[in-house]
Amino acid sequence: MKYQKLLSEFEGQLDSLESGNGDILFKAEKGIVLVEKSIRKLQKQITGKTFDTQADEIYFFKHVKPQIFSKLIYYVKLFNIESKRPRGNDTAQIKYLQLQIDKFQTFFNDNLEFYNYYRRGAMSLDEQYFVRGNRDLRLPLESFHFLIDDQFSTCQDGTVATIMAYDMLIVYLRKEVDDLQNNLEPQKNMTMEKPSKLFWTGNKTDLIELLYALQSSKCINSGTTDIKELASHFEHFYNVDLGNYYHTFIDIRSRKTSKTRFLDKLIEMLNQRMDSLDE
């Protein structure tokens, strides 16, 4: 089924939205409209159609649909959270945002069995979870009308999308909390005060892929540095705003072809350079 073009267009539109101007409520509203249109298009391509193999069907409902559907849950929740966020008092905002984080963590705890199944990359129950026609014994958490169509839904694709969305929301909310806490505490040690003269002129996604590779290699502080600290350092060092890097990493993980596209390119270009010097 030809949904790869739709996914590419969707990712491009989302990147433009996230990198554009406008407050968070404006972006959330625009994001909801954008995602709904993409889901409707995807729904038309899938409803009433059969997949070539069951493996293709499982891949679609485990990876492809949640990749888009999670953005709808993300933007709807983000809009609701930000529209009710208290203004003015930093302490009150921190308390409110932390409460939202706790709610999302509660969802993970309430769905711990499936959460662990999905997180460890298990596949033994995929036929039950991600093939159409299996009855879902629980009501879906999000009552979006897209879930009514049993030709466009499986037992757990909505749960995967919710996990992905809540992951992105927790990252967003933690950053907001950190920023507010920094406002409350005087900056005692201002490192990296001088602006860097270096600029990242490549694709932001490529830099995020490199960040996660460096963290995974444990070659910085023996692997004790978290991704947030690394991202902040690179943002300052290369004068770049990486945006929601965890959200981007989820997209990188969802690639059907090479997940390490940029790293593969680096290896190829370095080999070419060394080969040319040998000639």
C-alpha positions as CSV (number, residue, x, y, z in Angstrom):
1,M,0.0,0.0,0.0
2,K,1.3,3.4,-1.0
3,Y,1.2,5.4,2.3
4,Q,4.9,6.3,2.4
5,K,4.4,9.5,0.3
6,L,1.6,10.6,2.6
7,L,3.9,10.0,5.6
8,S,6.7,12.1,4.1
9,E,4.4,15.0,3.3
10,F,3.0,14.8,6.8
11,E,6.4,14.9,8.4
12,G,7.4,17.9,6.3
13,Q,4.2,19.8,7.2
14,L,4.8,19.0,10.9
15,D,8.4,20.2,10.7
16,S,7.3,23.5,9.2
17,L,4.7,23.9,11.9
18,E,7.1,23.2,14.8
19,S,9.8,25.4,13.4
20,G,7.4,28.3,12.6
21,N,6.3,31.2,14.8
22,G,3.2,31.3,17.0
23,D,2.5,30.4,20.6
24,I,1.9,26.9,21.8
25,L,-1.9,27.0,21.6
26,F,-1.7,28.2,18.0
27,K,0.7,25.4,17.1
28,A,-1.5,22.8,18.9
29,E,-4.7,24.0,17.1
30,K,-2.9,23.9,13.7
31,G,-1.4,20.5,14.5
32,I,-4.8,19.0,15.3
33,V,-6.2,20.2,11.9
34,L,-3.1,19.0,10.1
35,V,-3.0,15.5,11.7
36,E,-6.8,15.0,11.3
37,K,-6.4,15.6,7.5
38,S,-3.5,13.1,7.3
39,I,-5.4,10.5,9.3
40,R,-8.5,10.8,7.0
41,K,-6.3,10.4,3.9
42,L,-4.6,7.3,5.5
43,Q,-7.9,5.9,6.5
44,K,-9.2,6.1,2.9
45,Q,-6.1,4.2,1.7
46,I,-6.5,1.4,4.3
47,T,-10.3,0.9,4.9
48,G,-11.7,-2.0,2.9
49,K,-8.2,-3.0,1.6
50,T,-6.2,-6.1,2.3
51,F,-2.5,-6.1,3.1
52,D,-0.1,-8.3,1.0
53,T,0.9,-10.2,4.1
54,Q,-0.1,-10.3,7.8
55,A,3.4,-9.0,8.6
56,D,2.6,-5.9,6.5
57,E,-0.6,-5.4,8.4
58,I,1.1,-5.8,11.8
59,Y,3.8,-3.3,10.7
60,F,1.2,-0.8,9.6
61,F,-0.8,-0.9,12.8
62,K,2.2,-1.2,15.2
63,H,4.4,1.5,13.6
64,V,2.8,3.5,10.8
65,K,-0.6,4.5,12.1
66,P,0.5,5.2,15.7
67,Q,3.2,7.5,14.2
68,I,0.5,9.8,13.0
69,F,-2.3,9.1,15.5
70,S,0.1,9.8,18.4
71,K,0.5,13.4,17.1
72,L,-3.3,13.9,17.3
73,I,-3.4,12.7,20.9
74,Y,-0.3,14.9,21.6
75,Y,-1.7,18.1,20.2
76,V,-5.2,17.6,21.8
77,K,-3.7,16.9,25.2
78,L,-1.2,19.8,24.8
79,F,-3.9,22.2,23.9
80,N,-6.0,21.2,26.9
81,I,-3.0,21.4,29.3
82,E,-1.8,24.7,28.1
83,S,-5.2,26.3,27.9
84,K,-5.8,25.5,31.6
85,R,-2.2,26.4,32.7
86,P,-2.1,28.9,35.5
87,R,-0.4,32.2,34.6
88,G,2.0,34.4,36.5
89,N,3.0,32.3,39.5
90,D,6.0,30.1,38.6
91,T,5.5,27.8,41.7
92,A,1.8,27.3,40.8
93,Q,2.7,26.5,37.2
94,I,5.4,23.9,38.3
95,K,2.8,22.2,40.6
96,Y,0.2,22.1,37.8
97,L,2.7,20.8,35.2
98,Q,4.1,18.1,37.5
99,L,0.5,16.9,38.2
100,Q,0.0,16.4,34.4
101,I,3.3,14.4,34.3
102,D,2.1,12.2,37.1
103,K,-1.2,11.5,35.3
104,F,0.7,10.3,32.2
105,Q,2.9,8.1,34.4
106,T,-0.2,6.7,36.0
107,F,-1.4,5.6,32.5
108,F,1.9,3.7,32.0
109,N,1.4,2.0,35.4
110,D,-2.2,1.1,34.6
111,N,-1.2,-0.5,31.3
112,L,2.1,-1.9,32.6
113,E,1.8,-5.4,31.0
114,F,1.3,-4.0,27.5
115,Y,3.7,-1.1,28.1
116,N,6.5,-3.5,28.9
117,Y,5.6,-5.7,25.9
118,Y,5.9,-2.7,23.6
119,R,8.9,-1.2,25.2
120,R,11.0,-4.4,25.0
121,G,10.2,-4.8,21.4
122,A,8.3,-8.1,21.9
123,M,6.5,-9.7,19.0
124,S,4.9,-12.9,20.3
125,L,1.4,-11.3,20.7
126,D,1.5,-9.0,17.6
127,E,-1.0,-11.2,15.7
128,Q,-3.5,-10.6,18.5
129,Y,-2.7,-6.9,19.1
130,F,-2.1,-5.5,15.6
131,V,-4.3,-7.5,13.2
132,R,-7.8,-6.2,12.4
133,G,-10.8,-8.1,13.7
134,N,-9.7,-9.0,17.2
135,R,-12.1,-7.7,19.8
136,D,-10.8,-5.0,22.2
137,L,-12.1,-5.8,25.6
138,R,-11.4,-2.3,27.0
139,L,-12.9,1.0,25.9
140,P,-10.3,3.1,24.1
141,L,-8.7,5.8,26.2
142,E,-9.2,8.5,23.6
143,S,-12.7,8.5,22.1
144,F,-11.7,9.8,18.7
145,H,-14.1,9.0,15.9
146,F,-11.3,7.4,13.8
147,L,-11.4,4.4,16.2
148,I,-15.0,3.6,15.3
149,D,-13.9,2.1,11.9
150,D,-12.9,-1.5,12.7
151,Q,-11.2,-1.6,9.2
152,F,-8.8,1.1,10.5
153,S,-8.3,-0.1,14.0
154,T,-6.7,-3.0,15.9
155,C,-6.8,-4.1,19.5
156,Q,-3.7,-2.1,20.6
157,D,-2.6,0.4,17.9
158,G,-4.4,3.2,19.9
159,T,-2.5,2.2,23.0
160,V,0.8,2.4,21.2
161,A,-0.1,5.9,19.9
162,T,-1.0,6.9,23.4
163,I,2.3,5.7,24.8
164,M,4.2,7.6,22.1
165,A,2.1,10.8,22.7
166,Y,2.5,10.7,26.4
167,D,6.3,10.2,26.0
168,M,6.4,13.4,23.9
169,L,4.2,15.3,26.4
170,I,6.3,14.2,29.4
171,V,9.5,15.5,27.6
172,Y,7.7,18.8,26.8
173,L,6.4,19.2,30.3
174,R,9.7,18.4,32.0
175,K,11.4,21.0,29.9
176,E,8.8,23.6,30.9
177,V,9.2,22.6,34.6
178,D,13.0,22.9,34.3
179,D,12.8,26.3,32.7
180,L,10.4,27.5,35.5
181,Q,12.7,26.1,38.2
182,N,15.7,27.9,36.7
183,N,13.7,31.1,36.9
184,L,13.2,30.5,40.7
185,E,16.9,29.7,41.3
186,P,19.7,32.3,40.8
187,Q,22.2,31.2,38.3
188,K,25.3,30.6,40.4
189,N,27.6,29.1,37.8
190,M,27.1,30.5,34.4
191,T,29.1,28.2,32.1
192,M,29.1,28.6,28.3
193,E,28.5,32.4,28.7
194,K,30.2,33.4,25.5
195,P,28.1,32.7,22.4
196,S,29.5,30.1,20.0
197,K,30.7,31.2,16.6
198,L,29.7,27.7,15.2
199,F,26.4,27.1,13.5
200,W,24.8,23.7,12.6
201,T,23.9,24.1,8.9
202,G,22.7,20.5,8.4
203,N,19.4,18.8,9.0
204,K,18.3,19.0,12.7
205,T,17.1,15.4,12.5
206,D,20.7,14.4,11.6
207,L,22.1,16.2,14.6
208,I,19.6,14.5,16.9
209,E,20.5,11.1,15.4
210,L,24.2,11.9,16.2
211,L,23.2,13.0,19.8
212,Y,21.5,9.7,20.5
213,A,24.4,7.8,19.0
214,L,26.9,9.6,21.3
215,Q,24.8,8.9,24.3
216,S,24.4,5.3,23.4
217,S,28.1,4.9,23.0
218,K,28.7,6.0,26.6
219,C,31.8,7.9,25.5
220,I,30.7,11.1,27.2
221,N,30.9,11.0,31.1
222,S,30.9,7.2,30.9
223,G,27.3,7.3,29.7
224,T,25.9,9.1,32.7
225,T,24.9,12.2,30.8
226,D,21.3,12.3,29.9
227,I,20.0,13.3,26.4
228,K,18.6,16.6,27.7
229,E,22.0,17.7,28.9
230,L,23.7,16.7,25.7
231,A,21.0,18.4,23.6
232,S,21.3,21.7,25.6
233,H,25.1,21.6,25.1
234,F,24.8,21.1,21.3
235,E,22.1,23.7,21.0
236,H,24.4,26.3,22.6
237,F,27.6,25.1,20.9
238,Y,26.0,25.0,17.4
239,N,23.5,27.8,17.8
240,V,20.5,25.6,16.9
241,D,17.1,24.9,18.5
242,L,16.5,21.1,18.4
243,G,12.9,21.4,19.4
244,N,11.3,18.3,20.7
245,Y,14.2,15.9,20.1
246,Y,12.5,13.0,21.8
247,H,9.6,13.3,19.3
248,T,12.2,13.4,16.5
249,F,13.9,10.3,17.9
250,I,10.6,8.4,17.8
251,D,10.3,9.3,14.1
252,I,13.9,8.1,13.5
253,R,13.0,4.8,15.2
254,S,10.0,4.4,12.9
255,R,12.0,4.6,9.7
256,K,11.3,1.5,7.5
257,T,14.7,1.7,5.8
258,S,18.0,2.5,7.5
259,K,17.4,3.9,11.0
260,T,20.9,5.3,11.1
261,R,20.8,7.2,7.8
262,F,23.0,10.1,8.9
263,L,25.6,7.9,10.7
264,D,25.8,5.7,7.6
265,K,26.4,8.8,5.5
266,L,29.2,10.0,7.8
267,I,30.9,6.6,7.5
268,E,30.6,6.7,3.7
269,M,32.0,10.2,3.4
270,L,34.9,9.6,5.8
271,N,35.8,6.5,3.9
272,Q,35.7,8.4,0.6
273,R,37.9,11.1,2.0
274,M,40.5,8.7,3.3
275,D,40.4,6.7,0.0
276,S,41.0,9.9,-2.0
277,L,44.0,10.8,0.2
278,D,45.5,7.3,-0.4
279,E,45.3,7.8,-4.2
